[in-house]
Amino acid sequence: MTSDFETQLRAVSLRVTRPRLAVLAALRDHPHVDTDTVIALVRADQPTVSHQAVYDVLRALTDAGLVRRIQPAGAVARYESRVGDNHHHIVCRSCGAIADVECAVGHAPCLTASDDHGFVVDEAEVVYWGTCPDCATDRTAH
C-alpha cells in the first residue's frame, strides 16, 4: 500500500516523506478523525514526529487534494482520504460519530441549486444530522 501512497504523492508533486506516508495510512485506516487522533496514530509508528509536522502534512495533503477536511457545524475539523467522489456525511448529534453517505438521490434535499447565480456548480456538500444506532439504543435503555 505504501507504493500507492508514494504514487499519489508524486502525482501531485509532493515529496515522499515518512510523515506524509504515515498520515495517509492513518486516514486510510481511520476515516473522519480529528487532528489529535491523527497525531496519536502517526506517533504510534513514528514517536518523534512533531505536532507541527502533522499539521503541516494535513495542510499540504488537503491543499493537494489527497485528503478532505470536513467540519460539521459545531464540531472540530475531521480528515479523510476518500476524495473526488462528492460523497456526503451523516453525523450523530449525540456522540459526533460520522459515516459516509453515497451521493444523495431523489428530490429532497434538493441538490440542484434553485439559482446558481452564474456559478458553474461542481460539488454539493450535504451533511445529514441524526442519532447513531448506539446512541439511540442508549436513549431507549434509560
HELIX and SHEET records of a PDB file:
HELIX    1   1 THR A    2  ALA A   11  1                                  10    
HELIX    2   2 ARG A   18  ASP A   29  1                                  12    
HELIX    3   3 THR A   35  ASP A   45  1                                  11    
HELIX    4   4 HIS A   51  ASP A   63  1                                  13    
HELIX    5   5 PRO A  133  ALA A  141  1                                   9    
SHEET    1   A 3 VAL A  33  ASP A  34  0                                        
SHEET    2   A 3 ARG A  78  GLU A  80 -1                                        
SHEET    3   A 3 ARG A  68  ILE A  70 -1                                        
SHEET    1   B 3 ILE A  98  VAL A 101  0                                        
SHEET    2   B 3 HIS A  88  CYS A  92 -1                                        
SHEET    3   B 3 VAL A 127  GLY A 130  1                                        
END                                                                             
